[in-house]
Amino acid sequence: AQKVTQAQTEISVVEKEDVTLDCVYETRDTTYYLFWYKQPPSGELVFLIRRNSFDEQNEISGRYSWNFQKSTSSFNFTITASQVVDSAVYFCALSELSTGTASKLTFGTGTRLQVTL
Amino acid sequence: ETGVTQSPTHLIKTRGQQVTLRCSSQSGHNTVSWYQQALGQGPQFIFQYYREEENGRGNFPPRFSGLQFPNYSSELNVNALELDDSALYLCASSLGQTPGYEQYFGPGTRLTVT
């Protein structure tokens, strides 16, 4: 069965610090997809990135970067030079091909990031 | 391009009552998924609709049911409400129903059952 673990419940940093959010997943599938979503206080989940299991290239988008390592079943997210606007709950999620036709997302419990001045 | 919208924003119901939540998918999206998010938890998959048919369901009892309409908007119905049904209900739409499609979420409906 699929599972996503985000061991860090809450992280507090001072603005401009770098911060890494950890995500470890479990799956028996060889084909799967990993996602990161941001949930600000308004409640709406904002899509950040999708990776498939065959693409282990790291990705950088502005201040955001993602490190995907199949060997350790991890998909970590780093924010460089954090800003107050980055304060939110961040969720890692997994979608497996074996679920059939439904694109069910299995979410972790989230990491609350607090960035202060 | 209009994003995913949900109504109502907030709702208060009494235990045993029935509730209907509504979702309009993003333009061009034919698949809608519903999730329940309890306080302090990650969203849990309820079910998914593709072209008006339910094509996947999570671990939720039959009193959770849904519909999808020809314009791809959707409803989530919950009968015989229980206190544990209090949560944020999120709707997400995507271009297709197979795993891997990005899902775009609405702002949610916060349901309180007293």
Interface residues (C-beta under 8 A of the other chain):
Chain A: V4 T31 Y32 Y33 F35 Y37 S42 G43 E44 L45 V46 F47 R50 N52 F91 A93 S95 E96 L97 T99 G100 T101 A102 S103 K104 L105 T106 F107 G108 T109 G110
Chain B: T31 S33 Y35 G40 Q41 G42 P43 Q44 F45 F47 Q48 Y50 N55 G56 R57 G58 L88 L90 A92 S94 G96 Q97 T98 P99 G100 Y101 E102 Q103 Y104 F105 G106 P107 G108 R110
